[in-house]
Amino acid sequence: MRLIKRIGLGALALVGLALLVAVGLIVADQLAQPPAPDLKALIAREGAYHVRIRRDAFGVPHVLGATDADVAFGLGYAQSEDDFATVQDVALATRGTLAAWKGEKGATTDYLVRLMRVNEAVDAGYPKLPADLRAVLQAYADGVNDYGARHPDKLAPGLLPLTGQDIAAGFVFKTPFFYGLDDTLKKLTAPTPKRAALPVGSNGVAVAPSRANDGATRLLVNSHQPYVGPVAWYEAVLDSGQGWHVAGGFFPGSPFMLHGHNAHLGWANTVNDPDLVDVYRLTVNPADKDQYRLDGQWRNFDKSDAAIRVKLLGPLIIRVHKKMLWSAHGPVLETDHGVFAFRYAGMGEARQALQYYRLDKAADMAEWRAAMALQALPSINYIYADERGNIGYVYNGLFPDRKAGVDWTGTLPGDRSDLIWHGYLPFGRVPQIWNPKSGFVFNSNNTPFMATGDADALKPADFPAAMGIQTNMTNRAWRALETFGADTHISAAAFRAYKFDIAYSARSDMAKVVGAVLALDPRGDGDIAKAQGVLRAWDRRTNVDSRAAALAVLTAVPLAEALKDGRLPDVRPSLSKAIATLKAHFGRIDPTWGQVNRIIRGNVDLAIDGGSDTYRAVYGEAQSDGRLKAQGGDTLIMFVTWDRAGKLTSESIHQFGSATLDAASPHYADQTPLFAAMKTKPVWFTEAQLAGHIREDYVPGGRRD
């Protein structure tokens, strides 16, 4: 009994000691943090701004202010009303403090922020930004601060006050991931990483008056993004007395319209895939792990400590120490298969917000192209159109000025300084097409060498191999050529119909998969023989009534990454799994596509046409009942038109609505039925157009009318 008591007392003592240590850690961490912000002082800042937020019939905010800063403040407040949780997470992520709020799952992001030296880039570059831009960035931050201070129950510890530097840091951190830096890092840390099951993409098309049957200029804005999260689209209209008047898509934490239109011009973005990252295998000194070889000499790594705060349980936050290394090449990763440095386009760049701001306010093609020539944005395709009938395409990229005669596609030796590039090719060397004779340009995440009619096409021989320009085609690209590219007198109705095209080309990867299925020997398997019959009769369309689309898509999607790499693996395992899934959940291998393919938002649950890599793009995630719940693809869609006289009209649709997180809002899913029916709503861009459609009119912090 004495022994048991001693053990019990000893256990209690250990528990007590652990509690004391935990309390000590909590107290020490809290003492090390800056003091809590003065919420009343943050709210008081709204007195410096004069802005109104008008919500239209769909809840879209129309922000009206005397100055650009006024409008930015109003947007920050309005976006926080609709999606404060995401705006907050974006800010914490770009500060490198997400793990203190989200725990271990935020630690990788925090580490990358430090490894990429995001804060150092902002500290060096922010003071050099023009005063008008800094005023806008700070005003947007003040709008978020105002909302957060008025809703302290929603605040993450340490978020406020948000600053203009924080907003600028968001661009610094995010932009390299749009051209695949994250994929490079995953491959370095895990040579055979699990890839995403659902490919994504975007479409952009511009048609000149010469190709339209009515002399109009038309622009399709059709980015494909996740439905929710830090890169989900948010629609707004901004109107400043200083000429900042735009309508289009914004990301959480961004004060700038990223694509859409202003009064004179517009553009669409699609993701491109140039080779903008170089990886170097380093030779580490076996006698000193803190050194690497360069040009025959040992160099010291630049070392620092990431010191990440990670939330464990409740208020308990610990500081995790992780070594960071830099070489002359750039950031360094130590892996179980070697030590690698990487160098990427846009390292140290902090002017991304400047380029977006200047694009938003460009009044004509010359100003817009001058904004592009700033070369602060490292990638992304641009499809351009304007009121004067100009159209254009830019395969935008910060292309490293690499040494000729070197294979830059693989891992490079890290012991040669002549392989470390230090500049970029000028904007004039970037692949681009302006006002082609064919009268149209497009991109659907495909090669820039197939972007218009053959007579105007860019030629691969005109661009050095070291630029790493992609050469791939997508189904959407083939279909763009078979629709927009085949119609020389495109009407307004045809332009819309081509956007909502639901077919796979005979030249697509889907056609290859179906061909491989039809070539199989059934080997007496009745299900495979029946599946071949279903697919043999398929018209390669993904309408909700199709009885073959489900089987085809479920067979092909798991093979997408292999097909992207130019391989067609054995289709039998994927086909057999698709058959089993459909039989288990629907009792047959040929349910209608609408039974399987669904868009679900709150109480809204609808069949939806389209599929992976169709122009009507829908990417679904398998649910426990066998259905596919749409998670990404078509999101904010815009049809922008300037008629023969240059008069602007535009229409749009969002997959959900303006209230991206508030399930109690009437605008949580009010656009979803229209979206599923492939319909649009008007963009009330001018004050005259908006008149009669205002449902709420208020000032930030004020009571809604």
N, C-alpha and C positions, 0 to 999 in steps of 0.2 A: 504493500500500500504506500509505504514511504517512497519507493521508487516511482510508482505511478504518479504520486503527487509531485515529485520532483520533475518528472517529465512534463506533467501538465503545467506546472509553474514555469518550466523552461520554455515551453511552447508559447505560453502567454507573454513571457518576457520578449520572445522573438517577435511576436505579433505587435507588441507595444513598441518595440524598437523600430519595426518596419513602419508603423504608423507615424512615429516621430520623424523618421527619415523622409517619409512622403510629405508630411506637413512642412518639414524644413525645405524640401525641394520646391513645394508650392510657394511658400513665403519668399524664398530666395528668387524664384523666377518672377514673382509679382514685383518685388522690389527693384528688379533689373529693368522692368518695363517703363516706358514713359508714362507720365501721369494721365489720368483719364481726361478726355477732351471736355471743354466747356460747351455743352450742347446748346445752351442759350446763345452763346457767341456765334456758333455755326449757323443757327437759325437767323440770327440778326443780319448775316451777310446778304440775305435775300433782298434787303433794302437797297442794295447797290444795283439791282437788276430790275428791268421793267419789261415784263413778258406776260403773254397770255397763252394758255393752252386751250385749244378748242378740240373737242373730240367729235368726230363725225359719226354718222349712223353706224359705222362698223367699229367705233372706238379708236380709230387711227388718230394719233395726236397731230394737230396742225399747230405748230409753235410759231407765234408771231412776236417779234421784238424789234426795237429800234436799232439795235446793234447786233453784230455777230455774237458778241459775248452774251447778250441778253438771251438770244435764241439757244445758245449752247447750254446756258443755265436751265432754261425751260426743258430742253431735251433730257438733260441729266435727271431732272425731277420726274418727268413723264415716264421715262424708261424705268426708273426705279419703282414707280407705281406699279408697273406691269411685270417687272422681272427683277426685283431687288436682289433676290438670292443669287442669281447668276451674275449680275453686275458686281456684287460683293465678292463672289468666288473668283471672278476674273481679276479683281484688284488685289486680292490676297495672293493669288497665284503669281502675278507679275512682280509682286514685292518679294516673293520667295518666303512667304509666311503662311502658306496654305496648310501645312501639316499641323500647325498649332491650333487650327480650327477643325480640320478634317481627319487628323490622325495620320497613320502610316501611309495611307493611299495618296496623301499630298506630298510625301517626302521626295519622290522622284522629281516632281516639278520644282520644288524648292531647290534641289541640288542643281538642276539644269540652269535655273536662273542665275545661280552663283557661278557655275562652270562657264556659262556663256557671257559672264560679266555684263549682264543687262544693266545693273545699277551704275556701273562704271561708265558705260556708254551714255546713259542719260545724264549723269553728273557732268560729263565732259561736253555733251552736245546740247543740252537743254538751254543753257545761257546764250548759245549762239543762234537759237531759233528767233525768227522775227517777233517783235512785240505783239503784233495782232494775233499771231498763232498762240503765243503763250497765254494771252488773255482768254482766248477761246478754250484752251485746255483747262485752265484754272476755273473758268466759269462752269464748264461741264462738271468738274469735280465738286464745285460748290453746290450745284444742283443735287448731286448724289448726297453730299453732306447734309443738305437741308432735309431731304427725305429721311435719311438715316437718323438724324438728330430728333426728328419728330416721331420716329418709330423705334425707340431704343430696344424694344422687345425683339426686334428682328436683327439686331446688330451682332456681328462677330466681334469679340474682344480685339482691340487694337486696330480696327478698320479705320476709324475716323481720327484725325481729319485726312480725307483723300486730297491729293494735290495734283496739280497739272503734270508734275513729273511722273506721278503714278500712271496717268493716262498715256503719256508718251511711252512709258516703259511697256505698256501693253502691246504697242505696235512693234517695238524692238524685239520683244520675246516671241510674238506669234508669227511674224512674217516668214522666218526661215522654214517653218513647218509646212507651209503651203507648197513648197517645192520638194518636200520629202526628207528634210533633215532628220526627223524622228525615225523614219525607216532606216536610214543609215546607222543611227545610233543603236537601234534594235539589232541590226545585223552584226554590229561590232560586239555587242554584249552577249548575243545569242546567235551564232551563225545560222541556225535553222529556226528562227522564231515562228510562233504561230501567227499567221497572217489573218487580217480581218476577213470575215466570211462574205461581207457585202461590199462589192466595189462601189465607188461613187463617181460622180462626174458632173458636168455642167454643159449648158448649151448657150451660145450667143450667135445671133444672126442679124445682119444689116442688109437691107435691100434699098438700092438707089432708085430715084424716079425713073431711070431708063429701063428698069426691070419690072416696074409696077404698072398694072393696067390703068391706073388712075393718076400717075405722075406723083404719087406720094413717096415719102421716105419712111421706111419702117425699121424698127429695132425690136428684137426679142431679148429680154433680160431674163435668164433662166438658169440661175446657179442651183446646183444640187448640194444641199447641206443636211446635217442631222436636223431632226425636227425640234430638238431642245438642246440646251447647253451653251457653251461659250462661243460657238460659231453658228448659232441658229439665227435666222434672219428676223429682224424687227423692222416694221414699216413705219415711216414717219414722213411728214412734210414740214420743211423749215422755210420760214420767210422772214428775212432780215431787211431792215431799212438800208443796210450797207450792201445789198446785192447778193446775199447768200440765200438763194431760193432754190431748193432741191426737193425731190421726192424720190424715195427708193428705199434700199435696204441698208440697215445699220446692224452692227454686231453689239452685243452687250459690252459696255465700257468704251464704245467708240462714239465720239461726237460727230463723225463725218459720214456722209452718205458714201458708201463704198461702191455701189453701182446703182444706176437708175438714170435720172435726167434732171437737168435744170431747165430754165426757160428756153435755152438755145440749142442744147446738145445733150447727148446721153451716151452711155456705154454699158456694156455687159462684160462681166468677168467670167473666165473659166480657168481652172487650174491647168498649168502646163508642167512639163516634166523634163526640163533641161538638166544636164549634169552640172550642178552648181556646188557640189561638195567633193572635196578630195580627202582621201584617207591615206595616212602615211604610217608604215610600220617602223617603229623606233627600235634602235639597238641600245639597250640599257647597259651601263657599265656593271659588269659582274662584281666588281670590287666596291661599287658605290651606287646603290639603287636610286640615288637622287640625281644621277647624271645620264645623259644620252649622247650618242655620237652624232656630230654634224661636221662635215667637211674635214674628217680625219681627227677631230678634237672632241674631247668630252666637254659637254656643256651642262650647267646646272639647270634642273627644272625650276620654274617659278612655282613655289609651293604656297598653299594657304589652307585654311581649315573652313569647311562649309558651315559647321556649327548650326545645325538645323534644330529648331524647337519642334518637338513632336508631342501631340496630345496622346496620352495613354488612356486615362479614365477620369471622367469628371473634370475637375480643375487641375489634375495632375499632368504637368508638362515637363518632359525631360529634354535636355539638350544633347543631341547626337552629334558626335564629331566624325566628319568624313573628310579625308584628305583630298585636296584638289591639286592637279598639276597642269601647268601650261608649258609648252615648248615654243620655239620660234615659229612653228607651224600654226599653233593655236591650242585649243583645249586638248587634254590628254585623257584617255580612258585606259585603265589597267584591267585587263580581262584574263581569263584562265587560258587564253590561247595567244597572248601577246600584249604588248603595249602599243597603243595606236594614238596618233594625233589626228585631228581633223581640222580642215580649213573650209569655210563656207562663205557664200556670197552674202554680203551685208554685215559681216563682222564689224562691230563697233559703230554701225550706222545708227543715227538717232533722228533722222529727218523724215521718217516715213509719214508722220502726221502732216508735215509741211506739204508733201506731194499730194496727199489726199485733199487737203484744204484748197490748194491751188487748182486741182482738178474740179472740185465742186464749184468753184467760182469762175471757171474759164467761160468767157463769153463767145468764143469762136474757136475754130479748129487750130489757128495759130497759137492761141493762148493755151489750149489743151495740150498741144504737142510740146510746147515749152515746158509745161508742168511735167510731162512724161520725161523730158530731157533732164530733169533734176536727178534722175536715176537713184532715187532713195528706196524704191520698192524693188526687191530682188527678183520677183518672178510674177506670174499671172498673165494670161492672155487678156487682151482688151479688144472688144468689138465696138466700133465707134460709128455714130451717125449724128447729123445735125440738121437744123432748119433750112440750110442752104443746099441740101441734097448731097453733101459730102458723106462718104462712108470710108471706113478704114479698119485695118487689123494690125495689131502689134503683138508679136510673140515676145512679150516683155521679159527681160532678164538682165541681171548684173552678171555678164559673162566674164569670168576671170581671163585676164590677158596671159594665157598660158604659153609656155615654151613649145614651139613647133617640133614635130618629130618624136613626140612622146605619147605612149598609150596612157591616156588619162582615165580610162574606164575601170581599171582595177586598183588594187592597193599599190601605192607608190613607195619606193625606198625613202626612208626618213632621214638618211644621212647625207642628202645632197641639198644644199641651200638653193641651187639653181632651179629646183622644182617647187620652191615656195613663191607663189605669185603675189604681187603687191598692188595690182590695179585691175581695172576693168576696161573692156572695149567701149568706145563711145556709143552714144545712143544711135548715131547714124549707121552703125554696124548691126544693130538689132534687127532681126527679120521683121518686115512690115510691108503692108500693101495699102496703097491709098488710091481711091477712086478708080478701081479696075474697070476695064471696058465691059466685062461680064456683068457688072452692076450688082454684084452681091459678094459678101464675105461671110464666113462662118467659122466657128470652132466648136468642137464637141470632144475636147480633151485628146485631139488627134494631132498628127504632125502638121506643122505650119506649111509644109510643102503641098498640102491638099486643103486649101483655105478659100479657093475661089475657082473660076473657070480656068481651063487648061492654058489659055492664051496669056493669062496674067499670073500664073502660078510661080511662086518662088522656086529657085533651082538649087538643089543640094550642093552643086559644085561651087556655088557662090559663097558658101559658108564653110570655114575651116572645121575639120573634124573635131578639133580641140574645143569647139563651142558646145559639143555634146547635145545637139538638137535631136529631139525625139523623132522617130519615123513611123510610129504606130498608127493604126486606124481603129476606130471603135464602130460598133453597129450604128450608133447615132451619127457618126460621121458619114458612113455609107448611105444612111437614110437621108441625111441632109442633101447629099449629092443627087439622090434619087427623087427628091421632092423639090426643095427650093432650087436645086441646081438644074433640074430638068424643066422647070416652068419658067419661060422667058417673059411672061406677062402675069405676074403674081397679083392676085386680087387680095383684098382685105380678108375675105372668107378663107381663101386658100392659105394665106400666111398663118392664120389661126389653126386651120386644120393640120398643116404640116407640123406645127408645134406639138399638137396632141396626137401625133402619129404613134401607133401602138404596135408597129410591125418590126420584124427582124429581116434584115437584108439576106439575100442568098449568099452574100459574101461575108456574112457575120460569123463570129465564133459559135453562136447558137446553131446556125445552119450546119457547121462542122460537127457539132455534138449530135444533132439529129441524124446526120448522115452516118456517123459512126454507130449509132444505135440501130439504124436500119440495116447496117452491114453485119450485125452480130449473127452468129449461129445460135438460135434459141436453145439448142441442145435439149429439146423436149420440154422446155420450161414454158408452160402455157401462158403465164403472166407476161413473160418477155415477148412472146409471139403476139399477145393481145396489145401490149404497149407499142410494138412496131406498127400494128394496124392503126392505132390511135394517132401516132406521130406521122405516119405516111399520109394521112388525110388532113394533117394540120396545115393551115394557111400561114403559119408563122405570125399570127396576130394574138395580142394579149387582151382581147375584149372580155368583159365579165362573163359572157355566155359561152366562151370557148371551152370545149371539153378536152383539149389537149395541152393548153398552156400550163396548167399546174404540173403535169407530168414532165413537160419540157423544162420548165424553170427549175423545179426541184432537182432534176438530173444535172442541169448545166451549171447552176450557181456554185456548187462545191468544186467545180473544175475551173473556175474563172481565173484563179491565180496561175495555174499551170498554163492555161491558154494565153494569158498575158505574157508569159515567158516564152511563148512560141511552141509549147508542147501540147499534145493531145493525148492524155493518159487513157488507160483502159476505162471505157465508160460503163462497163457492166456493174461494178460495185456501186457506183452512184445511182445508176438506173434501178438496181435492185432495192436500194435503200428508199428511193422515191416511191417505188411501187408499194413497199411495205408500209411506209408512212401514210400514203393515201388510203390504202385498204384498211389500216387500223383505225383511222379517224373518220373516214368518209364512206367506208364500205365498198369502195370501187376505185379503180385506177384513173377514172376520168370524171371526177366531179367538175362542176363548172368553176372557172377561174374566180368568179365572184364569191363562191363559197369559201375559197381558200384565201384569196387576196383581200385584206380588209384595211380600212383606215379607222382607227378607234380613238376617240377623244372623249373622256367622261362618259356620258350616256349616249353619245353618237357612235354608231357602229355600222359602217357602210361598206358595201362592195366597191372595189375601185379597179378601173382599167389600168393597163400599163404593167411594166415589169422592169427587171434589171437591164440596163443599157438600151432601153427603148427611149424614144424622144419624150414620151410620157413616162418619165422615170419614177419607179416605185421600188424601193428596197425594203423587204419585209424581214422581220425576225420571227422565227418559229416559236409558237406558243404551245402550252401543254396540251391544247385541244387540236393541234395540228395545223391551225390557221397561221397565216403570216400576217403579223401586225406591222403596218408600214411605219418605218423609223426614220427614213431619209429618202432623198431623191428630190423631185420637184418640191420646192418650198414656196418662196415668194417669186411669183411669175409676173412680168410686166410686158405689156404690148404698148410700145410708144410710137406715135405717128405724127409726122409733119405733113400736112397736105400740100398740094401744089403751090399754095400761096404762103406756105411756111407756118400755118396755124397748128398749134400743138394740141394733141389729145392723148390721154394715156389711160390704160386700164390695168388692174392688178388683181391678184388673188393670193392669199396666204393659206397654208394648209390647215391652220387652226383659227387664229384671230389675234387681235392686238394684246389680249391678256394672256401672256405666254405661261404664267404660273398660277393665276388666281382662278381656281375652279368655280368660285362663286360668282364670277363676273359673267354678264351676258355675252361678253366677247371672248369667252374661253374657247368656244368651238363654233361660233356663229358663221364662220366662213367655210367650215369643213364640208357641208353639203354642196355648196357651190364648187369647191375645189374638186370633190369627187365627181361632180357632173361635168367637169372641164369647162366651167363658166367663170366669168370674171366680174368685177365691180368697177365702177369709175374711180379714177384718181381725181379728186376735186383739188386741182393744183392752184388755181387762182382764187382770189377772194370772191369773184363773181360766180365761179363754179361751186364754191363752198356754201354760198348763201342758200339758206333753206335746209341745209343738211347738218347743221351744228346741233348736237345733242347735249353737250356740256361746254361751259365756258368759265374758266377760273384762272386764278393766279396760283403759282406754286405755294403750297401751304395754306391757301385760302379755301373757303368752302366752295364746293362745286355748285354752279347754278342749275 
